[in-house]
Amino acid sequence: GFLESDTVAHCGGSLAGEFVYSLTLVDIATLWTETRAVFGKGSTNIVNAIEDIERRLPFMILGYDSDNGTEVLNQHVLRYFRDERTERGLPVVQVTRAREYHKNDNAHVEQRNDSVPRKYLGYERLDFAEVLPLINHYYIDVVCPLINHFFPTFKLKGKQIIKARKKRFYDAPVTPYARVMASCHVSEDRKFQLKQIHDNLNPITLTKLEFKLRHQIDRALKLLRQGKNVSNLIIAPSDAPPSVVTHKPLRRAINGPFSGHVDNYSQPDLSDNHSKSQHNTFSDMNYEP
């Protein structure tokens, strides 16, 4: 439930104007990854994307860690994780930030920036808001299920210095889905729902659909640059994506696969290896974006 957050700019080498960003959240314990596309860096779009991700996660968010970018850390995000959750009767999320100029503080999500948004969308400039529903359909229904249910990942087990050289030891590769199912911090109800979703997925079908949708995104961009209509190519995800949802304070998410279940989580002890002691917390400071 402790997530790292970051954005990737699909600007094509120029930050002029507005374009698509990919917002990625990674759970540190399981490496469960969710990515959403937003147009521009507006706080409303970012909060909508975070809310959409939260209602699809198989566990509750306990901590939110980001860099110092104002798109992922601002008063709107703080209000969503604190004030709104208090009024809903949910546990307040611990919000922390990385140290300035220390990208390795968010190493998990930085690695995922390359293996998810860059791998699947590349470095091309995406400056048409019309393709957002198609990209979110690509992320929500294809890419995220593939990497979370079928792509195993390594986790660092330990380090040892041997003859002045540092050697790293890794656990056996395991999928994020398997880590969630093995966790004692996830309720049985959510595990049951997650298993039902997993049993209905087929990696071969998802891989074929991934190639098809990627080609469809490229075709839509080509037609948009020619000034043509692409309404017949746009496919929205099964639930309304962040691009067409307006965030309303205190709104309860009711359409997500894991909505309606509030687990009684106790705040874990942060004195172990998962401690954020090296980070700055907002529990005793006011943040002005």
URZI-V422837 format. One record per pair of residues at least 24 apart in sequence whose C-alpha atoms are under 10 Angstrom apart, sorted by the first residue. I is the first residue (numbers start at 1). J is the second residue. D is the distance in whole Angstrom. If there is no record, write none. Layout:
# URZI-V422837
i: [I I]
j: [J J]
d: [D D]
This chain:
# URZI-V422837
i: [1 1 1 1 1 1 1 1 1 1 1 1 1 1 1 1 1 2 2 2 2 2 2 2 2 2 2 2 2 2 2 2 2 3 3 3 3 3 3 3 3 3 3 3 3 3 3 3 3 3 4 4 4 4 4 4 4 4 4 4 4 4 4 4 4 4 4 5 5 5 5 5 5 5 5 5 5 5 5 5 5 5 6 6 6 6 6 6 6 6 6 6 6 6 6 6 7 7 7 7 7 7 7 7 7 7 7 7 7 7 7 8 8 8 8 8 8 8 9 9 9 9 9 9 9 9 9 9 9 10 10 10 10 10 10 10 10 10 10 10 11 11 11 11 11 12 12 12 12 12 12 13 13 13 14 15 17 18 18 18 18 19 19 19 19 19 20 20 20 20 20 20 20 20 21 21 21 21 21 22 22 22 22 22 22 22 22 22 22 23 23 23 23 23 23 23 24 24 24 24 24 24 24 24 24 25 25 25 25 25 25 25 25 25 25 26 26 26 26 26 26 26 26 26 27 27 27 27 27 27 27 27 28 28 28 28 28 28 29 29 29 29 29 29 30 30 30 30 30 30 30 30 30 30 30 30 30 31 31 31 31 31 31 31 31 31 31 31 31 31 31 31 32 32 32 32 32 32 32 32 32 32 32 32 33 33 33 33 33 33 33 33 33 33 33 34 34 34 34 34 34 34 34 34 35 35 35 35 35 35 35 35 35 36 36 36 36 36 36 36 36 36 36 36 36 37 37 37 37 37 37 37 37 37 37 37 37 37 37 37 38 38 38 38 38 38 38 38 39 39 39 39 39 39 39 39 39 40 40 40 41 41 41 41 42 42 42 43 43 43 43 43 43 43 43 44 44 44 44 44 44 44 44 44 45 45 45 45 45 45 45 46 46 46 46 46 46 46 46 47 47 47 47 47 47 47 47 47 47 47 48 48 48 48 48 48 48 48 48 48 49 49 49 49 49 50 50 50 51 51 51 51 51 51 51 52 52 52 52 52 52 52 52 52 52 53 53 53 53 54 54 54 54 55 55 55 55 55 55 55 55 55 55 56 56 56 56 56 56 56 57 57 57 57 57 57 58 58 58 58 58 58 58 58 58 58 58 58 58 58 59 59 59 59 59 59 59 59 59 59 59 60 60 60 60 60 60 60 60 60 60 60 60 61 61 61 61 61 62 62 62 62 62 62 62 62 62 63 63 63 63 63 63 63 64 64 64 64 64 65 65 65 65 65 65 65 65 65 65 65 66 66 66 66 66 66 66 66 66 67 67 67 67 67 67 67 67 67 67 68 68 68 68 68 68 68 69 69 70 70 71 72 73 73 73 73 74 74 74 75 75 75 75 76 78 78 79 80 80 83 83 84 84 84 85 85 86 87 87 88 88 88 88 89 90 90 90 90 91 91 91 91 91 91 92 93 94 94 94 94 95 95 95 95 96 96 96 96 96 96 96 96 97 97 97 97 97 97 98 98 98 98 98 99 99 99 100 105 105 105 115 116 116 116 117 120 120 120 121 121 121 124 125 126 126 126 127 127 127 128 128 128 128 129 130 130 130 130 130 130 130 130 131 131 131 131 131 131 131 131 131 131 131 131 131 132 132 132 132 132 132 132 132 133 133 133 133 133 133 133 133 133 134 134 134 134 134 134 134 134 134 134 134 135 135 135 135 135 135 135 135 135 136 136 136 136 136 136 136 137 137 137 137 137 137 137 137 137 138 138 138 138 138 138 138 138 138 138 138 139 139 139 140 140 140 140 140 141 141 141 141 141 141 141 142 142 142 142 142 142 142 142 142 142 142 143 143 143 143 145 145 145 145 145 145 145 146 146 146 146 146 146 146 147 147 147 147 148 148 148 148 148 148 148 149 149 149 149 149 149 149 149 149 149 149 150 150 150 150 150 150 150 150 150 151 151 151 151 152 152 152 152 185 185 185 185 185 186 186 187 187 187 187 187 189 189 189 190 190 190 190 190 190 191 193 193 194 194 197]
j: [26 27 28 29 30 32 57 58 59 60 61 62 63 64 93 185 186 26 27 28 29 30 59 60 61 62 63 64 65 93 94 95 274 27 28 29 30 31 32 33 61 62 63 64 65 66 95 106 108 109 28 31 33 63 64 65 66 67 96 97 98 105 106 107 108 109 110 34 35 50 64 65 66 67 72 73 97 106 108 109 110 113 35 65 66 67 68 69 71 72 73 106 109 110 112 113 35 36 37 38 41 46 66 67 69 71 72 109 110 113 117 37 110 113 114 117 118 123 37 38 39 40 41 117 118 123 124 125 126 37 39 117 118 121 122 123 124 125 126 127 123 124 125 126 127 122 123 124 125 126 127 123 124 125 125 125 127 126 127 128 129 125 126 127 128 129 125 126 127 128 129 131 132 135 46 117 126 127 132 46 49 113 116 117 118 121 135 136 139 49 50 53 71 72 113 117 49 50 53 109 110 112 113 116 117 50 53 54 64 65 66 108 109 112 113 64 65 106 108 109 110 111 112 113 57 59 61 63 64 108 109 176 106 107 108 109 155 274 155 176 179 180 183 274 148 153 155 174 175 176 177 178 179 180 181 182 183 108 109 112 147 148 152 153 154 155 174 175 176 177 179 180 57 58 144 145 147 148 149 175 176 177 179 180 57 108 109 112 116 143 144 145 147 148 176 112 116 139 140 143 144 145 147 148 112 113 116 117 136 139 140 143 144 117 132 135 136 137 138 139 140 144 241 242 243 117 129 131 132 133 134 135 136 137 138 139 140 241 242 243 129 132 133 135 136 241 242 243 126 127 128 129 130 131 132 242 243 71 127 129 69 70 71 72 70 71 72 70 71 72 73 74 75 76 77 71 76 77 242 243 245 246 247 248 71 242 243 244 245 246 247 71 72 73 76 77 242 243 247 71 72 76 77 78 79 80 81 242 246 247 77 80 241 242 243 244 245 246 247 248 241 242 243 245 247 77 80 242 80 81 242 247 251 252 253 140 239 240 241 242 245 247 253 255 256 140 241 242 256 253 256 258 259 252 253 254 255 256 257 258 259 260 261 140 253 255 256 257 258 259 190 194 256 257 258 259 177 180 181 186 187 189 190 191 193 194 257 258 259 261 180 185 186 187 190 191 258 261 262 263 265 90 91 93 185 186 187 258 261 262 263 264 265 91 92 93 94 265 91 92 93 94 95 265 266 267 268 92 93 94 95 96 267 276 93 94 95 96 97 94 95 96 97 98 105 106 276 279 280 281 95 96 97 98 99 105 106 109 279 96 97 98 99 100 101 102 103 105 106 96 97 98 99 100 101 289 97 289 288 289 289 97 97 287 288 289 287 288 289 286 287 288 289 289 282 287 249 249 250 249 250 249 250 251 249 250 250 249 250 249 250 251 252 262 262 263 264 265 262 263 264 265 266 267 267 267 267 281 282 283 280 281 282 283 276 277 278 279 280 281 282 283 276 278 279 280 281 282 276 278 279 280 281 278 279 280 279 276 278 279 147 143 144 147 143 210 211 214 214 217 218 218 221 217 218 221 221 224 225 220 221 224 225 243 220 221 224 229 230 231 234 243 216 217 218 220 221 224 230 231 233 234 235 236 243 217 234 235 236 241 242 243 244 234 235 236 237 240 241 242 243 244 213 214 216 217 220 233 234 235 236 237 241 213 214 216 217 234 235 236 237 241 235 236 237 240 241 242 243 213 234 235 236 237 238 239 240 241 209 210 211 212 213 214 216 217 235 236 237 210 213 237 236 237 238 239 241 206 209 210 236 237 238 239 201 203 205 206 207 208 209 210 211 213 237 206 207 209 210 177 197 198 201 202 203 206 201 202 203 204 206 207 210 175 176 177 203 175 176 177 178 179 180 198 174 175 176 177 178 194 197 198 201 202 203 174 175 176 177 178 198 201 202 203 175 176 177 203 176 177 178 179 263 264 265 266 268 263 265 261 262 263 264 265 258 261 263 257 258 259 261 262 263 258 257 258 257 258 257]
d: [9 6 8 8 9 10 9 9 6 6 4 5 6 9 10 9 9 8 6 6 7 10 10 9 6 5 4 6 8 9 9 10 9 4 6 9 10 9 9 9 7 8 6 5 6 9 10 10 9 9 7 10 10 8 6 5 6 9 9 9 10 9 6 9 7 6 9 10 10 10 7 6 5 8 7 9 10 8 9 6 9 10 10 9 6 7 10 8 9 7 10 8 7 7 10 8 9 9 9 10 9 10 10 10 9 8 8 9 9 8 9 9 10 7 9 7 8 10 10 10 10 9 9 9 10 9 10 9 9 10 10 9 9 8 8 6 6 5 6 8 7 7 4 6 7 9 6 5 4 8 9 8 8 8 8 10 8 9 6 9 9 7 6 4 7 8 8 6 6 8 7 9 8 10 10 9 9 10 10 10 10 9 9 6 9 9 10 10 10 8 8 10 10 9 9 9 10 9 9 7 9 8 7 9 8 8 8 10 9 9 9 9 7 9 10 10 10 10 7 6 10 10 8 10 10 10 9 9 9 8 9 9 10 10 7 9 10 8 9 9 8 9 9 9 9 9 9 9 8 5 8 8 5 6 10 10 9 8 9 9 10 8 10 8 9 9 10 8 6 9 8 9 9 9 9 10 8 6 9 9 5 7 9 8 9 10 9 8 9 10 7 9 8 7 8 10 9 8 8 9 6 9 9 9 10 9 8 8 8 6 8 9 7 9 9 8 6 9 9 7 8 10 8 8 9 9 10 10 6 9 10 7 6 10 10 8 10 9 8 8 9 7 10 9 9 10 7 7 9 8 8 6 10 10 7 10 8 9 9 9 10 9 5 9 9 7 10 8 6 8 9 8 9 6 8 10 8 9 9 10 10 8 7 10 9 7 7 9 9 8 8 7 7 10 9 8 8 10 10 10 9 7 6 10 10 7 10 9 10 7 10 10 9 5 8 9 7 7 6 9 8 5 8 9 9 9 9 9 9 10 8 8 10 10 8 10 9 9 7 7 9 10 8 10 8 9 10 9 9 9 9 9 9 9 6 8 8 5 7 6 6 9 10 9 10 9 5 6 6 8 9 9 9 8 7 9 9 8 10 8 9 10 6 7 8 7 8 6 9 10 8 8 6 8 7 9 8 10 9 8 10 10 9 9 10 8 10 10 9 8 7 10 8 9 9 7 9 10 8 8 5 6 9 9 9 7 9 9 5 4 6 8 10 10 7 6 5 6 8 8 6 5 5 7 9 8 9 9 10 9 8 7 5 6 10 9 7 9 10 9 5 5 7 8 9 9 8 8 7 10 6 7 8 7 9 9 9 9 9 6 9 10 8 9 10 8 7 7 5 9 7 7 7 10 9 9 9 8 9 9 9 7 6 9 10 8 10 10 7 10 7 9 8 10 8 9 9 10 10 10 9 8 9 9 10 10 9 8 8 8 9 6 6 8 8 10 10 6 6 4 6 9 9 10 6 6 7 8 9 8 5 7 9 8 6 7 10 9 8 8 10 8 9 9 10 9 10 8 8 9 10 10 10 10 10 8 9 10 10 10 8 8 9 9 9 9 9 10 8 9 8 10 10 7 10 7 8 9 9 10 9 7 9 10 10 10 9 10 9 9 9 7 9 7 6 5 7 9 7 9 7 8 8 9 8 7 9 8 5 5 6 8 10 8 9 10 7 9 9 8 9 10 9 7 7 10 6 8 9 9 9 7 5 4 8 9 10 8 9 7 10 10 6 8 10 9 9 9 8 9 10 9 10 7 9 9 9 8 9 9 10 7 8 10 10 9 9 6 8 10 7 6 10 9 10 8 9 10 7 9 9 9 8 10 9 8 9 9 7 10 7 8 9 8 8 9 10 6 5 6 9 10 10 10 10 6 6 5 8 10 10 7 8 10 9 9 6 8 8 9 9 9 9 7 6 8 9 10 7 9 9 10 9 10 8 10 10 8 9 9 9 7 9 9 9 8 9 9 7 10 8 10 9 10 8 7 8 8 9]
